[in-house]
Amino acid sequence: MNIRVQQAAEHLGVSKSFLDKARIYGGGPRFMKFGRSVVYSTEDLDAWARACTVANDNGHDVKGEVA
């Protein structure tokens, strides 16, 4: 299913501004452009969210080694 930017932001629980910036600077989910319209695939959004999953936020991987 393809959805627009505002719907994609709601789907991920992020702001529309975050997605707008991620399209410019990179690091966000894949998107498609049709003329001036931007759309996201819900499958791509879910895949991107899974790829962002981390075990902790202390700079160490699960084994305690510095990442």
C-alpha positions in Angstrom: 0.0 0.0 0.0 1.3 3.5 -0.9 0.7 6.4 1.4 1.5 10.1 1.4 4.0 11.8 3.7 1.7 12.8 6.5 0.3 9.3 6.7 3.8 7.8 6.6 4.8 10.0 9.5 1.8 8.9 11.5 2.6 5.2 10.5 6.1 5.5 11.9 5.3 7.8 14.8 7.6 10.6 13.6 7.0 14.1 12.4 6.4 15.0 8.8 9.4 17.4 9.1 11.6 14.4 10.0 10.6 12.6 6.8 11.0 15.8 4.8 14.6 16.3 6.1 15.4 12.6 5.7 14.5 12.8 2.0 17.0 15.7 1.6 19.9 14.6 3.8 19.4 10.8 3.6 19.0 8.2 6.3 15.3 7.8 6.0 13.0 5.3 4.4 12.8 4.7 0.7 10.3 6.8 -1.2 8.8 7.3 -4.6 8.2 10.6 -6.5 5.5 11.0 -9.1 6.0 14.6 -10.4 5.9 16.7 -7.2 4.0 14.0 -5.1 6.0 11.9 -2.7 4.7 8.5 -1.5 6.0 5.8 0.7 5.3 2.1 0.6 4.1 0.8 3.9 6.4 -2.3 3.3 9.4 0.0 2.9 8.4 2.0 6.0 8.2 -1.2 8.1 11.5 -2.5 6.7 13.2 0.8 7.6 11.8 0.8 11.1 13.0 -2.8 11.6 16.5 -1.7 10.4 16.5 1.1 13.0 15.9 -1.3 15.9 18.7 -1.3 18.5 19.4 -3.4 21.6 20.6 -0.4 23.7 21.8 3.1 23.3 25.0 3.2 25.2 27.5 2.7 22.4 28.0 -1.0 23.0 26.7 -4.0 21.2 24.9 -6.8 23.0 28.2 -8.5 24.0 29.4 -5.3 25.6 32.0 -4.5 23.0 32.2 -0.9 21.7 30.3 -0.7 18.4 
